């Protein structure tokens, strides 16, 4: 599983000609430990508990740099953008009650056949399956 880590981020930050500030380090550490696909607001809240003066621009710019560098992926659901530090190919399960997003490893679903060429000249380069239902906690 490919996950976000400090070393890859530090290399990315240097390639942008930036410094690894304590705020950026806190953003990365939060994402490294996150398994719930946080929103930018979740990241902002967590970082501001440690560094109350962290700007919204710092959080959003850092998340955008991480996304552009391929170090985090975006998961779009219900009008929200969530950030996934797991960049290996996998799928997602979204609980319809609590909106929690969980990773589903690719091999859990078995073999899924997707035609590379679709009608209308569409070329499939990648795909992701999103499963929806009730998580274990909401079923109780």
C-alpha positions in Angstrom: 0.0 0.0 0.0 1.4 3.4 -1.0 0.9 5.9 1.8 1.9 9.5 2.3 5.2 9.9 4.3 7.4 12.7 5.5 10.4 11.9 3.3 8.4 12.0 0.1 6.8 15.3 1.2 10.1 16.9 2.1 11.4 16.0 -1.4 8.3 17.5 -2.9 8.5 20.7 -0.8 12.2 21.2 -1.9 11.3 20.7 -5.5 8.8 23.6 -5.2 11.5 25.7 -3.6 9.7 25.8 -0.3 10.6 25.1 3.3 9.1 22.4 5.5 7.5 24.6 8.1 6.1 23.2 11.4 2.6 23.8 10.0 3.3 21.8 6.8 4.8 19.1 8.9 1.7 19.0 11.1 -0.5 18.7 8.0 1.5 15.8 6.7 1.6 14.1 10.1 -2.2 14.4 10.5 -2.7 13.0 7.0 -0.2 10.2 7.6 -2.2 9.0 10.6 -5.7 9.6 9.1 -7.7 6.6 8.0 -11.0 8.5 7.7 -10.3 10.5 4.5 -10.4 14.0 6.1 -11.8 17.1 4.5 -9.7 20.3 4.3 -11.7 21.6 7.2 -10.8 18.5 9.3 -7.2 19.1 8.5 -7.5 22.8 9.3 -9.1 22.0 12.7 -6.4 19.5 13.6 -3.5 21.7 12.6 -5.0 24.7 14.4 -5.1 22.8 17.6 -1.3 22.6 17.4 -0.6 25.9 15.6 -3.6 28.3 16.2 -2.3 30.8 13.7 -2.2 28.5 10.7 -3.8 30.1 7.8 -6.5 28.6 5.6 -4.2 29.3 2.6 -1.4 27.3 4.1 -3.7 24.2 4.6 -5.3 24.5 1.1 -2.0 25.2 -0.7 -0.3 22.3 1.0 -3.2 19.9 0.2 -3.1 21.1 -3.4 0.7 20.6 -3.6 0.3 17.1 -2.2 -2.4 16.3 -4.6 -0.5 17.6 -7.6 2.6 15.6 -6.6 0.4 12.5 -6.3 1.1 12.1 -2.6 -2.6 12.3 -1.7 -5.7 11.5 -3.7 -9.0 13.3 -3.7 -12.2 11.5 -3.0 -15.3 13.4 -4.1 -18.6 12.4 -2.3 -21.8 14.3 -1.7 -20.3 17.7 -2.7 -17.3 17.3 -0.4 -13.7 16.7 -1.2 -11.8 14.4 1.1 -8.1 13.6 1.1 -6.8 10.1 1.0 -3.2 9.4 2.0 -3.4 5.9 0.5 -2.4 6.4 -3.1 -2.3 2.7 -4.1 -5.2 1.5 -6.4 -8.1 0.7 -4.2 -11.9 1.3 -3.9 -14.1 3.0 -1.3 -17.1 2.1 0.9 -19.2 5.1 2.0 -21.7 4.8 4.8 -25.0 6.4 3.8 -25.8 7.3 7.4 -22.6 8.7 8.9 -20.8 9.4 5.6 -17.6 7.7 6.8 -15.3 6.7 3.9 -13.3 3.5 4.2 -10.7 2.0 1.9 -11.6 -1.3 0.3 -8.5 -3.1 -1.1 -8.7 -4.0 -4.8 -8.6 -7.8 -4.3 -11.6 -7.7 -1.9 -13.9 -7.3 -4.8 -12.5 -10.0 -7.0 -11.8 -9.4 -10.7 -13.6 -6.6 -12.3 -13.5 -6.5 -16.1 -13.6 -3.0 -17.6 -13.2 -2.5 -21.3 -10.4 -0.1 -22.1 -12.3 1.3 -25.0 -15.9 2.4 -24.5 -18.5 3.5 -27.0 -18.1 7.1 -28.3 -14.3 6.8 -28.5 -13.8 6.9 -24.7 -10.5 5.5 -23.4 -10.5 4.2 -19.8 -7.2 4.8 -18.1 -8.2 4.0 -14.5 -11.3 3.3 -12.5 -12.5 3.3 -8.9 -15.5 1.5 -7.5 -17.5 3.2 -4.8 -19.7 1.0 -2.6 -22.5 2.5 -0.5 -24.3 1.0 2.5 -24.2 1.0 6.2 -20.9 0.7 8.2 -20.6 -1.7 11.1 -21.2 1.1 13.6 -24.4 2.4 12.0 -25.8 -1.1 11.7 -25.9 -1.4 15.5 
